[in-house]
Amino acid sequence: MRCPSRRTVAAVARHALFVTTTLAASVGLFSACSQDSSSSAGNGGGVFVPSGPPGEAIYLRSCARCHGNDRIGDGTAPALDATRVASLGDEPMRFTIAYGKGQMPGFGGLTPTEVDDLINYLRNF
């Protein structure tokens, strides 16, 4: 049986380092986009969760980071004004929320009730 060469060992070590670094970066990226419902005003998380319509808390937690608290967008994410929201049917909105579109990530971790509350919030508030 042959002993692994130094070159093979070095290549394996580089690959392991690359995979570990990529995994750590991915975890950081996904945790920044997580929908952690435990963040609230009273838990020291620094996130204000209002006691308004059910969809408002979901919007602020999952969407406002890019679309803005006032829904005017941030330059890369479009505004979610009444005209844009009215032009979309419920099913296209559900699909976009679940799977994302363009640079927007999907939020498949939302329950069907949360998605309905979010759509209702976007349409009516």
C-alpha positions in Angstrom: 0.0 0.0 0.0 1.3 3.4 -0.9 1.7 6.3 1.5 -0.1 9.4 0.5 2.3 12.0 -0.9 2.7 15.4 0.7 1.0 16.9 -2.3 -2.1 14.8 -1.8 -2.2 15.5 2.0 -1.8 19.3 1.3 -4.6 19.2 -1.3 -6.9 17.4 1.1 -6.1 19.9 3.8 -6.8 22.8 1.5 -10.1 21.2 0.4 -11.1 20.7 4.1 -10.2 24.3 4.9 -12.2 25.6 1.9 -15.3 23.5 2.8 -15.1 24.5 6.5 -14.8 28.2 5.6 -17.6 28.0 3.1 -19.8 26.3 5.6 -19.1 28.8 8.3 -19.8 31.7 5.9 -23.1 30.1 4.7 -24.2 29.6 8.3 -23.5 33.3 9.0 -25.4 34.4 5.9 -28.4 32.2 6.5 -28.6 33.2 10.2 -28.7 36.9 9.1 -31.7 36.0 7.0 -33.4 33.8 9.5 -37.0 34.2 10.5 -36.4 33.7 14.3 -39.7 34.4 15.9 -38.1 34.6 19.4 -36.8 38.1 18.7 -39.0 40.6 20.3 -38.9 43.9 22.2 -38.7 42.3 25.6 -36.1 39.6 25.1 -33.0 41.8 24.7 -32.8 40.8 21.0 -33.0 44.4 20.0 -35.8 43.8 17.5 -39.0 45.7 18.0 -42.0 43.5 17.2 -45.2 45.5 17.1 -48.6 44.4 18.5 -50.3 45.5 15.3 -51.8 43.3 12.5 -50.3 39.8 12.5 -48.6 40.3 9.1 -46.8 43.4 10.3 -44.5 41.5 12.7 -43.7 39.0 9.9 -43.0 41.8 7.5 -40.7 43.6 9.9 -38.9 40.4 10.7 -38.5 38.9 7.2 -39.0 41.7 4.6 -38.2 45.1 6.0 -34.4 44.5 5.9 -34.5 44.9 2.1 -37.9 46.4 1.3 -37.7 48.9 4.2 -40.0 49.6 7.2 -42.0 52.0 5.0 -42.0 49.5 2.0 -40.2 51.9 -0.4 -37.3 49.5 -1.1 -33.6 49.9 -0.6 -32.5 50.4 -4.2 -31.9 46.7 -4.8 -35.3 45.5 -3.6 -38.4 47.0 -5.2 -40.9 49.1 -3.3 -44.0 47.2 -2.2 -46.4 50.0 -2.9 -50.2 49.5 -3.4 -49.8 49.4 -7.2 -47.2 46.6 -7.2 -49.0 44.5 -4.6 -52.3 44.9 -6.4 -50.8 43.8 -9.7 -49.9 40.4 -8.1 -52.3 37.6 -7.4 -52.2 35.7 -4.1 -50.6 32.6 -5.7 -47.7 34.5 -7.3 -47.1 36.3 -4.0 -47.1 32.9 -2.1 -44.7 31.5 -4.6 -42.3 34.5 -4.4 -42.4 34.5 -0.6 -41.7 30.7 -0.4 -39.1 30.4 -3.1 -37.7 33.9 -3.7 -37.2 35.8 -6.9 -34.0 37.4 -8.3 -31.9 38.5 -5.3 -34.7 37.9 -2.9 -34.2 34.7 -0.8 -37.2 32.4 -0.2 -38.8 32.3 3.1 -40.1 28.7 3.0 -40.0 28.5 6.8 -43.1 30.6 7.1 -46.3 28.7 7.9 -49.3 29.0 5.5 -51.0 31.1 8.1 -48.0 33.5 8.4 -47.9 33.8 4.6 -51.6 34.6 4.5 -51.1 37.2 7.3 -48.2 38.7 5.4 -50.2 38.9 2.1 -53.1 40.5 4.0 -50.8 43.0 5.6 -49.2 43.9 2.2 -52.6 44.4 0.6 -54.4 46.3 3.4 -51.9 48.3 5.4 
